[in-house]
Amino acid sequence: MSKVIINTKNTKGIINKNIYGQFAEHLGRCIYEGLYVGEDSEIPNTNGMRNDVVEALKELDIPVLRWPGGCFADDYHWRDGIGDKDKRPYMVNTNWGGVVENNHFGTHEFFDLCEQLGCEPYITGNVGSGTVKEMRDWIEYMTFDGDSPLANERRKNGREKPWKLKYFGVGNENWGCGGGMRPEYYSDLYRQFRTFIRDYGDEPIYKVGCGANANDTNWTKVVLENAGHCMDGISWHNYTYEGDWNNKGSSYDFDENGWYSVFADVERMRKRLNDHIAAMDYVDPDGKVDLLVDEWGNWYDVMPGTNPGFLLQQNTMRDAVSGMVILHMFHEANRRVKMANIAQMVNVLQAMVLTEGERIALTPTYHLFKMMKGHHDGTLVDAFYDSKCYDTDGESVPKISVSPSIKDDILTTTIANTSLDEDETLEIELDRSFTDISAQVLTADNMCDFNSFDEPDKVVPKPLAVTLDGNKVSITVPAMSIAAITLK
Ligand code: AHR
């Protein structure tokens, strides 16, 4: 039994709903087949976007969607993706499987998808192989309301009014697939490119500098020192896995060690996040620049027999439980972390939805994101508790992770139990009373269970017994599960 004391008066910052953001890249079957099947497809669609996937994703209240990459962004030339579809040039997707990209999903289709999902667009521009002019023209094409050749070209292509573009990234992983640059060189390029990202709309465009990989705090520090004064946010990418980069483990066929080693890597991620925040605090003590974890998630070996460049993997309770621990980590770091985008939304890495032809399956990670909705823009409040820890891969992995937030007088408390075999009974003491309580749980019979196309409801949320007595809550959170309690 563990005791948790929740003090709603001890507030710890706002959980920006954008940390529940998503990422969709021209990679494998994320865009094509996953989100976009084209207007002529037999799969029911609206302007080419498949209705079943969009309907499922709408349930998540996605706040923001990042596109077109990833590595693809620094190889993408936006002009190839506008105008008549049958005249759009083909290109080779050199980053992801060498497949031919027909550019049928471009700027207009992306904004249409965002409108269908009701989310903000976050576009990443091409620094690695693009030009300053190409980027400045794209911004004018998308956001200028007046009479200009580019705005008129947009109108000719079917969009009268400019789109509202809130977030724009200046390159992606420019230390790697985005150009192999040093931070000093990238900083100068950032300063040059961002100068020509003009504000044509009412609101200034929020500009994101390319940030570091995993533990490279030097990149964060140098880029902020040289260009932080003209940046709204800097990104950071961190993937978690079971083994090492060359042997990341199977997504659906793992043993107990495989389960716990992912949680050990989550603890390493926590240390790295704190290191990047410390580097930011050193260079930017007033906290003017936000941290955007615009790629994160579990990355495993691809499914056997699939194109290694398509990054297709299964999704189990291990992903839902570790995903909750990571989202709680972002809650705690809300002072700096203002956005996060899980990689990726459909059919790639730690996806929400998997598709095969006309069939779809919603993953345990999808259900995690649905269960966390009460936290969007909530105020994090203090939870005091002690957790048992497991020693794994040289890390101390807490058995439970608890995160409460309050919004509109509703207290949402989410709890992850990382143990494979021990339930956890919690006695939660609150500093105020509520009159109504309910709880949900997501768990599975076996740690490797997943939702297949034949058995799409194997791992789905269910009601969980919970009692409220005055200001005391009692609940038992099963082994390898996540739970969400709602108090009104
Ligand atoms: O999400 C897959 C890839 O991971 C992205 O394209 C790249 O930015 C990162 O290395």
Residues whose N, C-alpha, C, O or C-beta is under 5 A from the ligand:
A	BS01	AHR	G70 C71 F72 E173 A343
